[in-house]
């Protein structure tokens, strides 16, 4: 067996062929492609081809009148045929590609939906069917474009001639409402006798009605006309039924409002008619029958199938073992195996398998499928050793279905036998995918303890020979199977470690190691990532460790990384926190392997000199607990002196972030060194990062000489009265404050007192007290009043943000202002006071915006305030501060001192003042007022 994985080469060959074709050659080449044999590919490979197609589609979509498309003109038959070929090929391409969102010819496809040619219509619908089923491309279309598309699809699905209308099916009767909301009718009898096709009739109608029919009405009218012409013959009628069924499927997959309309159209009577068509053994109906099954499959659509559960029950029958559709499926599968009408049974079987697969994804139908006997038919397909590649999809889907509807392992031996058969065949993309799938199916059971005996017997009987065969004959390009083989072997060994000796005795391990340590194996990302686990599995016994080390694995690994870096591989994706290299260190339990690991780390630093992305992984390895401190320091020193560190500041920052606490002295030395050669801002970033990592490092005394230098510099600037220049030192000052936040000592207090002018200037420049300057709130005498006031307002504004609107209104009389206000507000909680209070005076409709002054003025002139008024008085003053309303009245200095808890004469202390302060602090948090002195508080109020 040689596995052929030249997918991209095959794609390139076909792409080059297509690009070199003239139109006639293109037609001949494309019509030969009815089945896709190139495997799954990137749509980006095909951009040049799609651009070539685009030019032809653009030509086809030119309107030659009010409605007629260029491709529908009688003289353009060759263009029409080529368009059909392009659309059919595009449908295959889109179905077998990634990145479908790159397809950019939607406008042309939407226009082609107004073609009268049924073959063009079917080909366009086929593309939209793939987009709907396989992706969310339709859902992501711009809203207006999506609406136009879905309306055209809906009209196609909804337009049909009922049984009672068939006698008059050649008459057009169209009702619409014009812009004046007047109902109008268009009636044309014997449409066939007027023009040869629907587009020509449409031209005639629009010549009279184009100004009063909008675009949506025009499409609805044309859908009806096109159907009338389709009913002119039974063959056309069947093809149009296929188009209608595809349109229904697209609506269901679309996830739009028209999906509900599709459910309405799929009435019980229509489903019954469709099942009757399936029961008809007529080869001419095969395409229609396949379309019916595809529509039934769309009804199992996961996101909305529950609304169709009753309809699905009607389709499969309430008694599945006797229901028509599953019995029909078993018969088709038997005909497939016995090669009875192979074209008929093959096409239907693939559609039926898709339906059963999607039905099996819903637990409601699992029992029905099992009871129907469908599993036995699927096992027959798996056991049927048909060598043709066309049979491969039947095997893969059969295994998937059984996997979904049973939790038993009774097909494990069948799967193993099928694997043994497949590896003896000449390989292609489909067979390679099947082999990979069968291996993954087997791997699923390796982790199940209950399966140990069964999997061991299978491994000893035939599976080990199959694995050896695949490893030996896997060529360079087919690494996707090789990494699955590695996964299977490591899973088997970890589950049954005592079986490692059996695998060694039978040569599997030696074959695997020989292939694994070929450089072209390890450079494959999937294989590389599996390397630590497979190496651990192979080294579980002494024989395995010795065998593994004979291949010099760390040298091979360095070579592999060198190749990866040269090829611009995304190293950060490979070397992450759970990457290969870290895992190798994790698995290194023997002292004799530590030397190799250190060499590996050193080599890695050399390799990544120009690429900073793997630093996080490297530094995590340097700190690994199995490396002793001397080895850690050695590794870190090498990292510090690598070209990488001097070229990338972020590398230095991440390195410092990774250093362990026992290297505090090394960090301090390095920071001081960096301060001499790096800008201030970079020094600040160092300090910030260390602050996040380990605050114990940030000791004021460790940087005394730096702070002394800063102190002298700021002193000189003060003497020169050059405050603006001081802003250039802002980053260093900020670093000082960051460190001082953990060292609020006498040195810090002396520094801020000496340089309070510059510090206030910087805070004014920043317009807010942010970290790390918030430490100054513990020393409010340093701060200017304006700064403290701004901070106070910003904190109060924050409290405002979370308040809901209050719609209640307080009504007061102009001659009883304070009494009325007190009576209506005395039951308010402190939270109620924070809402926006609305006040009206007398019978005025106007809401006072500045009621605060009125209330305070009235209260201030009260001759005597009862004791119960004093807390209320505190609420009012707190409300004024909360709403940023100043009061034009003077209170005693003792009151301000009392609010701030500044000592005053004992005889001035009263019960009333206690209540006043209590009310005030319920509105305004105490800590926000304590940053002011009594003079500043008076200014604030």
N, C-alpha and C positions, 0 to 999 in steps of 0.2 A: 504493500500500500504506500503510495506517495500522495501526501496531502497537498493539493494545489491551492495556494492562498494568494494568488496574484490578482487580487480583487482590483486594486487601484490600477494595475497595469492593463487589465481587461477593460476597465472603464475608459482609460486613456485611449486604448486602441479603437473602441467604438466611437468615442468623442471625435477623434481625429478623422475617422471614416465619414462621420456625418458632416463635419465641417468642410470636408473636401467634395461633397456631393453637389451636383446641380439639382434643380428641382425634380426632374424625372428620376434621377438616381436616388434622390432622397425618398421619393415615393416608393420606389422598388425596395430600398433598404429597410424602411420603417415597417412596411406591411409584412415583412418576414418575422418581425418580433412580436409574438403573441404571448410568450411566457418570459419572465425575467430570470436570467441565469447568472447575473453578475453579483448577487449578494447585496447586502445593505451598504449604501455608500453615502457620502456627503453630497448634498445638493449643490454645494459650492463648486464641486468638480465640473458641473454641467452648465455653469453660467454662460459660457460662449454658445453652447447649443441652444439654451433657452432664449438668448438674445436673437439667435438666428430664427427660431420659431416665432419670436415676438414680431419680427418684421413681416412674416407671412400672415400671422393672425391680424396684425394691423391692416394689412391689405384686404383681408377677407371681411373686416368689419366696417369698411367704408360704406356709407349709405349712398345708394345710387338714386334715391328718391326720398319720399317722406318716411318710408319704412324698409324697403328692400335693401338687403345687405349685398355686397359685391359678390360674396361666395354663392349667393342664391341665384345669380343671373344665369340664364341658360347657357350662355357662351363660356362660362367659367367652371365647367365640370372638372377640369384638371385641378384647379385651385380648390374646389370643394373636396375632392378626393384626398388631396395633400393635407388639407385642414383636418379631416377625419383621422388620417394616419398620425399627424402630430398630436392630436388630442388623445388618441389611444395610447401612444407611446408615453406622453406626459403623465397619464394616469398610472401606468406601470412604474415610471420613474418616481413619482411622488409617493407611491405606496411603499417603495423600497429605498427610501432615503431619509437621512436626518435633516434637521434645519429646514423644515418645510415652510417656515415663516418667511424664508427668503424669496419664495415664489411671488413674482410681481406682475402677473398678467391677468389679475382678477377682472379688470375693466373689460378686457376683450372677451373673457369667458361669459361675463354677464350680458354683453351685447349679443353674443352668439346664441343666447337663450331665446332670441327673437327670430332665429332662423326657422324657416318652415321645413327644412330637411331633417327628417327624423334621425338619421345616422349622426349628423352633427349634434343634435340635441342629446342623444344617448351618450355620445363621447364626452360632451361637456358635463353632463350629470355624473358620469363615472368619476371625473376628477373631483367634483364637489362631494361626492359620496366618500371618497378616500379622505379628503380634508375633514369632513364631518366625523368620520368614524375614528380616524387615526390621530387627530390633533385638535387644537382649539383655534386653528387659523380663522375659521369662519366667525367664531365668537369674538375674536380680536379685531375684526375688520372695523374701519371707521363707521360710525352709526348710520350715516346716510347711505353709504355704499351697501352696508349689510341689509338695510331696509329694502332697498331696490332689489337686491338678490333674493331675499326671502319672500318678497311679494311675488316675484316671477316664479319661484319654485312652488309657492303655495297655489297660484293660479293653475299651474300645470297639474298639481295633485288633486285640486278640488274640481277641475273641469271634467265632466264626464256626461255621457248621454245615457239617461235612464231607460229601462226596458220600455216604459210606456211612451217614450219619446222617439224610439227607433224608427217608427214609420215616417217621421218628419225629420230624420237626422240630417238631411241635406239642406234644411232651412236655417237661416240665422235669425235669432230673435234675441236682441241685446237691449237690456234696460239700464239706463244710467241717470244720474242726477247732475245737471249742469251747475255752473257757478252761481246761478240765481236760485238754486235749490228747487228747480222745476224738473220733474221726472220726464225723461225722453225715451224714445224707443228707436232702434234701428232694425228693420225687418228686410231680409233679402231671401227670396225663395229660389230653390234650385241653384245653390251656390256653384255646384260643379260646372253648370252650363255657362257660367259667366266668364271665369278665368281658369287657367290651368293649375294655379296654386294659391295658397292662402295669402302669400305676400302681395300678389297682384291685386287680389280683392281688397286687401288692407290699404293699398295705395289709392284705390277708388274711393273707399270710405273716408280716408283722411283728407282727400281733396275737398270733401264737403264738410267734414266734422272736426278737422284738426284743431280749430280754434276753440272748440267747446269741450273737447275730450282731453283731460290731463294725461300725463304719462302713465299713471297707474291704470286708468280706465282703458287706455290704448292697449296695454299689455293684456289686460283681462279680456278685452274684445278679441285680440289676436289669438289668445289661447283657445277661445271658443271656435274661431275660424279654423285653426290648425287641426283641432279635434274633428271637425266636420269632414275635412279632407281625409283624415286618417280612417274614418269610418267608411270610406269609399271601397275598401277591400279588406278581406279578413286578415291578410298578412300584415297590412299597415295597422290594422286595429290591434293585433297582438303586440307589435313593436311599440305602439303607443302605450299599451298597458304596461310594458316594461318601464317605459319612461315615467309613467305615473307612479309606479311602485318605487322606483329609485328616488323620485321626488319626495314621496312619503318618508322614506328612510332618512333622507337628508334633513327634512323638517324635524324628525325625532332626535337626530344627533345634534341639531343646531343649538340647543339650549336657549331658544328664543321663544317669544310668545306664540309663534306659529306652531310650536310643538304640540300645544293643546288642540289646535285645529286638526293636526294629523290624527290625534286620537279620535276626534269626532268623525273624520272621514273613514277611519278603520272601524266601521260599524260591524256588529255581529253578522249581518247579511253579507257584507263584502268579504269578511273572513271565510264564511261558508262557501262563497263562490270561488275564492282562491284555493281552498282545499279541494274542491271539485276539480279544478284544473290540474292539481297535483296528482289526482287519482287517474288522470287520463294518460295512457301509455302511447304517446305520440311523439316521435323524435322532433317534429317541427315545433313542439312546445317547450323544448328543453331550456332555451334562453329565458322564456317567460317563467318557467318553473323555478329556475335559479333565482330570478328576481323576486319571486314570491318568498322563497326561503330567506333571502337577504333581508327582506322587509320584516319577516317574522323575527330574524336575528336582531334587528334594530329595536324591536319591542322589548328586548331584554336589557336595554340600555340601563346601566347601573343606577344613574342618578334619578331616574324617574319611572323605573319599571313598575313600581308598586301600584301605580294607577292603572296598569294594564294587566294585572295579575289574573283577573277574570278572563280576559281575552286570551292570555297565554294558556290558561286551563282549557279553553275551548279549542285551541290549536292542537295541544298534545293529547287532549281527551281526559275526562275525569278519571277513567281507569286506564293508566298508561300502558299496562300490559296488553290491552285490547285496542287502545287509541290508534288512530290511523297514522299519525305522523312518525311516531317512533317505530311502529311496525314497518312503515315505508322506508325509514332509514336503515333498519336491519336488512331489508330486502336489497336495498341499493348496495350496502356493504358486501353482502354475499355475492351480488353480481360483479362487484369490483374485483373480489378475490378470484372468482371463477371466470373472469374476463368475458362476461356476457354483455354485449353492447358496450364495449370498454369506453368509448367516447361519452356515451350517455351516462353510464354509471359513475365514471370518474368525475365529470363536472358536477353532477348532483351530489356526489359523496363529499366533495370538499366543502360545498355550501352547507350540507347537513351537519358535517363535523363542526363547522364554525357555529352553527345554531346551537348544537348540543353543548359545545364548550361554554358559550356565554350563558346558556340556561343553567349549566352546572355551577356557575358562580353564585347562584341564589340558593340558599339552603332550603327554601320552600320546595324546590323541585328535585333535590338530591334523592330522596326516597323514591320518587316517581321514576327517575332515571334508572336507579338500581333495580327496581321491581320490573321494569320493562324488558329486562334481558339485554340491554344495550351493551353492558360491560363485556358479555361473552362475545358479542360481535366485534368489539374493539380489540379484544385479545387475539381474535383470529387475524385481524389486520396486522398486529404486532408480530405474530408468528409467521406471516406470509412473507417469505424471503424473495421478494421481487427485486431484481437488481437495477431496474430502471430508476433514474433520479426523479422521475415524475411521481413515483410511489412514496418518496421520502416524506412529503408533507402529511400524508395519511397516517404514517407511523407516529410522527411527532405529536400530532393533534390527538391521536388515540391515547398516547401515554399521558398527555396533559389532562385529558378529560377524566381518565381513571384516577389520576392523582387528586383531582378535585372532588370526586364523588365517593371515594372510598378511603378509609384509613388503614386498609389492610396492605400486606406486603406480598400478596400472592402473585403479582406480576414481576417481582424482582428477578426471578430466574429467567422469565421471558425477556426482560430488558437486558440482562447480561448476555443471553444468547443472541439477541438482536445486535448488541454491540460487537460480539465476536464475528457476526456475519458482515456487518458494515465495514469493519476495518480491512476486510479482504478485497473490498471493491475499489475501483479507481475513484479517486476523491474529487469532489467539486465543492463549491461553497455550501450548497444545501446539505450535502452529506457530512461535511465538517461540522456544520451547526448541529446536525442530529447527533453526531458522536459526542459533542460537547454537552448537549442536553441529556443524553443517556448517562454520561458520567456524573453529572450534577444530580440526576435522579438517584443514582446509587449512593452518592455521598450523603444525601439527606438521611439515609438510614444508619449511617456509621455512628452517629451520636446517640442512637437509641440503645439503651442497655438490653432491652428485650430482643434486639436483633443481632446480638454478638455472635451467637452460634451460626445463624443463617449467613451473615456477611463473611464470617471466617470460612465457612464451607464453600461459598461462591469464590472467594479469593483463592483458595487452594485448588479448586477444580478447574476454573477456566479464566477467571478475571486477571490473575497475575500474568498469564501469557498475553492477554489482550493489552494490558498496560505496557508490558515490555515491547510488544509489537508497535504500539503507537509511539512510544518514546524513540525507538530506533528509527522509525520511518517518518517522523515529523520533520519536515524541512524547515529552513530558517524562517520562512515567512509565517508559518502556522503556529505562532507562539500562544495564540489564544487557547488552543487545546493543551499545550504544554503546561500552562499555569494551572489548568483544571486538574491535570494529572498530579501535579505537585500537591494541590489542595486535597485530593482524594487520598494520596499516600500518607500525608502528615495526619489527616483526620483518623485514618485507620490505625496508625501507630499510636497516637495519643489515646485512642479508645482501647486498644489492645496492645500495650507496649511489649508484652511477652511474645508477640508475633513478629517483632523486628528481626529476630534471628532467622525465622523462616524466610522472610523477604531477602535477607542477606544471603542465605544458603542457595536461594534460587536465582541469584544474580540481579534481582530488580534494583537493589540499592546501588550496585556498582554501575549499572547502565544509567541510572538516574544521575549520579554524580558526574559521570563523564559528559553527559549532555548539559547538565546544569552549569558546569564551570567553563563551558564555551562562552567567550565574551558576548557573543551575539544572543545568548540566552539571558544573561543577567541585565543587559541594557534594556530589556523589555520591562516596562514599569510594573506590570502585574506580577511578573516573575520576581523582580527585585524586591517588591514589598513582601512577598511570601518567604523570602530567603531566611529571615531569622527563625520563623517557626519550623520550616522544614529542616534547617540546620540543627535546631534543638531536638527535633524528633529523631533525626538520623544519629545523633550523638547520645542516645539514651543508654547505650551500653558501651563498654570499653572498646569493643571491636569497631563499633560505629564511630566513636570519637577518633580513633587512630586512622580509620579509613578516611574520615572527613578531613583531618589535618594533613594528610598526604597530598591533598590538592591545593595546599597553600591558600586557603580561602580569603585571608585578609589581603594578600597581594592581589588576588583576582578582584577583590572588591574595590581596591584603589584604582586598578586599571579600568574597571567599569565606571567608577565615578568620573575619572578623567575623560572618558568617552562621552559620558552624559553632559558634562560641563561644556565640552567642545561643541557638542551638538545643540547647545542652548536649551537643554531640557530644563523644565521648571523644577529646580532643585528643592525649592521650598515645599513643593507638593510631595516630594519623596522623603525629605529630611524634616519631619515634623516631630511632635512630642511622642508619637508612637511609631517612629520610623524604624527602618531597618537597623541603622547603626546603634541607636539607643537600645533596641531590643537585643542586639548581639551582646552589648555590655551586660544587660540584664541576665542573659543566659550564661554568661561567663563565670562559672563557679570555681574554676580551677586556676591556681596561682600561675601555672606555666603559660596561661593564655593572656595574662595581664600585660606582659611585655609587648605582645602583638597588638593589643588594643591601644597602648600608648603610641606605638609607631603609627597606627592607623589614625589616631587623633592628630598627630603632628603632620602627617601627610595631608590630611583634610584641610588644615590651616593653609598649607601651601597651595592646595588646589583651588580654594575659594578666595584667593587674594583679590580677584576682580568681581566677585559676586557675593554681596552681603546677605543674600536671602537665607542661607542655612544657619545663620549665627545662633538663632534661638535653640536649635537642636544641638549645635556644638557646645554651647555653654552649659546646656542641661547635662551633657555627657561629662563635661569637666567636673561637675559637682556630684557625679554619681557616687553613692555611698561606698561602692566597692573600690574606688580609687582613694588611696590614702592621701593625707594632707600634702605631703611633699610632691606627690604626682599631680595633685590639683594645682598647686602653686606653679609647678613647672609648665603645665599646660596653659595656665592663665598668662604667665609671663610670655610664652610664645605668642599668645593671642595679642597681648598688648603691643608687641614689637612687630607684628605682621603688617604688611602694606595695607591690608584691609582696614585696620583700625585707623590709620592715619588718613585714609581716603574717605571714610564714611563715619560721620559723627554719630549717626544712629547706632552703629555697631558698638561704639564706645559706651553709649548710654545703655544699651541692652546688656552689655558685658557687666557693667557695674551693677545693674539690676539683678544679675544672676549670682553675684559673688556671695559666698556664705559668711556668716557672722565672724567666724574665726579668722577672716582676712580683713578685719576692720582697718588695721594699720596700713595694709597695702592700699586700700581704697583711699584713705586720707592722703597718703603720699602721692597717689596718682592724681587726686583732685588738685592738690597744690601745684603739681607739675602742669596740669592742664590750664590752671588759672594764669600761668605765666605765658602760655603760648596760644590760648584760645580767647575769643571775645567774651565780654561780660555775659551776653545773653546765653552763650553755651555753658558758662559756669553756673548760671542760674538753673539751666535745665538739669545739670548734674545734681545740684542740691535738691531740686524738686523730685527727681527720680529716687535719690537716696532716701528722701523723706517718706516716699511711698513704700520703700523696701524695708528700711530699718532705722527708726528714729533714734536709736541709741548711739548711732554713729555721729549724729549732729550735736556735738558738744562745742559750746562756745569757745572753750579754752583751746581746743585743737586748732582753731583758726585765729588766735589772738593777734598774730602779726598782720594778718589780712585786715582785721577790724581796726587796728591801730593806724594802718596806712589809710584806710577809708576815713577815719576820724580826722587825720591831719589834712587830707584832701578837702573835705567838706569845710573844715575850719578856714582854709585858705580862700575858698569861694565866698564864704560869708564876709571876710575882710574886704574882698574885692566887690562886694554887693552884686555878685553875678549869679542870681538865682536860676536863670534860664540854663546856664551851663551845668548846674547841678542835676538837671534832668538827664544828662548823658550818663550819669552814674546810677540811674534808676534801677537797672537790673541787679547791680551789686548790692544796692541798698535793700532791694526786695529779698535777695538771698540772705542778707543779714537778718532781716525780720523773720524769714522762714526758720532759720536756725534758732533765733531768739525765742520763737514760740514755745520751744522746749527748755529755754534757759532764761526765764524772766528773773534776772538777778540784778545786783547793784550796778554792774558794768553796763547792762542794757539800759537801766533807768537813767544812768548818767549820760549815756550816748543820746537818748531821745530828748532829754532836757536840753543838752547842749545844742542840738541840731533841730530843734522844734520848728524853726522857721522854714528850713529846707524841706523837712518832712511834710509840713502842712502844704507847701507849694506843690510837692509831688502828688499829694492826695487831691488837691484842687485840680491839678492837671488831669488826673484819672477820673475826676468827677464822682467818685464813690469810694467807700471804704471796703475794699475787697481783701480776701486773704492775700498775703499774710498780715496786712496792716490792721486787721481786726484786733490784734493783741493790744493796740492802743486804746481800745475801749475800756481796758482795765486801768488805763492811765488817762482819764478824760481831760485832766488839766492841761495836757500837752496839746490838745486839739483846739482849733479855732471854733468859735460859735457857729459860723456858717457851715462848717463840715459836720458838726454834731447835729445841727438842724436838718441838713440834707439827709443824713443817715436816719434821723427820727422819722422824717416824712416818707422815706422809701420803705421803712418797716411798716408804717401805718398803711401806706398804699397797698402793701402786700396783703394786709388783713382785709382791705376793701375788696380785693379781687374775688374772694370766695363767698361774697354775700349775694343773696337773691334780692330781687326788687320787692319793696314793701309798698302795697297800694293803699294802705289805710291812711286816712286824713284826720288830723287833729283840728277841731273847730274851737276857737277861743273868741271871747268878747273883748272889745277894745278897752272896756272899763274893768275887766276882771282877768287880765292877761295871765298873771302867775297862778291864781287860784284855778282857773279853767285848765291850764296846762298841767298843773300838778294833779288834778283829779283824773285827767284822762291818761296820764303817763305813770302814775304811781305804782301800777301793777306790772310795769314793764320789767322784764329781766335784763341783766346786763347785756345779754346778746341782742335783745330787741333794740337797745339804744344804739347799736352799731348800724342798724338799717337807715336808709335815707328817709327821714321823717318829713312829712308834708303837712304844712300848717296853713289854715285859712282864718281870716279875721272877720268877725261879724257875718254878713251875708255875701261877702265878696266871693266871686268865683276864682279870683286870682290866688295862686299858691305863692306864699312868701318864700323867696329864695334865701333871705337873710334873717330868718326868725330868731337866730341865736342872740343877736344884740338886743332885740325886743324883750326876750325872756329874761336875759341877764339884767338888763336895765330895770325891768319891773321888779325882779327879785332883789336887786341891789338897794332899791328904795323902799323895801318893806321895813317898817319900823322894828318889827320883831319877827324872827324866824323861829317857829317851834322846832323842838329837837328833831321831830320826824322829817323836817324839811332838809336837814343838813346832809344826809346821804344823797338826797335828791339833788341838792346843790352840787355835790361832787360829781354826780352823773352829768349834770348840765355842763360843767367846766370840762369834764372828760370828753363830752360830745363835741364841744367847740374845738378842742385839740384834735379829735378824731376827724372832724370835717374841715380842719385847717381854717377855722374862723377865729380871728383875733377879737379880743374884748377891749373896749375902750373904757375900762374901769380899773382902778388901782386897788389892790388888796394890801394888807399889811405884810411887811417883810417877814414877820413871824410865821405867817401862813405858808409862804414859799419855803422857809427853812423847815417847817414842820412836815411839809410834803416830802422834802428830800432827806428827812431824818437827821437834820443838822440840829445839834443841841440848842435849846432856847431856855429862857427862864421858866422854872416849874409852874409859876403861877399863870403862865400863858397857856398852859396845856389844858384843854377842855374836852369834855365828852363830844361836843359838837364837832371839833376839829378831827377827832378820831373817825367820826362817821363821814365827814367830808372826804378825808383821805381814802377811806374804804371805798366810797362810791367812785372816786376818781380812778383808783387803781383797778377797779373792775372793768373800766372802759379802756384805759391805757396801761399796758404792761409796765410794771414798776421799773424794770431794768432800763427801759427806754428813757425814763425821766431822770434817773440817778446819774446819767452822764453829764447833766447840767449843774451849774451852781445856782444859788438863789437869784442872782442878777440875771443870768441867762434864762432861767425859767420864767422870770417876769416878762422878759422880751418875747419868749415863746408864746406865752398866754395872751 
